[in-house]
Amino acid sequence: MQEILRTTDPVIISHATALLRGEGINCFEMDVNMSVLEGSIGILPRRLMIIDDDLEEARTILTDNGIEPL
């Protein structure tokens, strides 16, 4: 798996997830429950992971929709 996106903004993560899944690319959000450790103040970033084979296509999709991938 490769990390394609890292952000503290849950809206960007949900938008990127919807875009990728809409194109048939499976993705997995990591660090969702880290807010318990940080006190829900949103300082720890969430990561969006995808399989290696979909990396280039996913980068293109995100870039075309105004989201800067890693």
C-alpha positions in Angstrom: 0.0 0.0 0.0 1.1 3.5 -0.7 0.1 6.8 1.0 -1.4 9.2 -1.4 -2.8 11.9 0.8 -2.1 13.2 4.3 -4.2 16.0 5.8 -5.9 17.2 9.0 -9.0 18.2 7.0 -11.6 15.5 7.2 -13.6 17.1 4.3 -10.6 16.7 1.9 -10.2 13.1 3.0 -13.9 12.3 2.4 -13.9 14.1 -0.9 -10.8 12.2 -2.1 -12.2 8.9 -1.0 -15.4 9.6 -2.9 -13.5 10.5 -6.0 -11.3 7.5 -5.9 -14.1 5.0 -5.1 -16.2 6.5 -7.9 -13.5 5.6 -10.3 -13.2 2.1 -8.9 -10.1 2.6 -6.9 -10.2 1.0 -3.4 -8.7 3.2 -0.7 -8.3 2.9 3.1 -8.2 5.8 5.6 -5.7 5.4 8.4 -5.4 7.3 11.7 -9.1 8.0 11.9 -9.3 7.3 15.6 -6.2 9.2 16.6 -8.5 12.1 17.7 -9.0 10.1 20.9 -5.3 10.5 21.7 -5.1 14.2 20.7 -8.3 15.3 22.5 -10.3 15.9 19.3 -8.5 19.1 18.4 -7.5 17.9 14.9 -3.7 18.3 15.0 -2.8 14.7 13.9 -3.2 14.2 10.1 -5.2 11.3 8.6 -3.7 9.3 5.8 -5.3 7.9 2.7 -3.8 4.6 1.4 -4.2 2.8 -1.9 -2.7 -0.3 -3.5 0.5 0.2 -5.5 -1.1 -0.7 -8.8 -3.5 2.2 -8.6 -1.0 4.9 -7.6 -0.5 6.8 -10.8 -4.2 6.7 -11.8 -5.2 7.9 -8.3 -2.7 10.8 -8.5 -4.1 11.9 -11.8 -7.7 11.8 -10.5 -6.9 13.8 -7.4 -4.8 16.4 -9.3 -7.5 16.8 -11.9 -10.0 17.6 -9.1 -7.8 20.1 -7.3 -6.4 17.9 -4.5 -2.6 17.8 -4.3 -1.5 14.1 -3.7 1.9 13.1 -2.2 
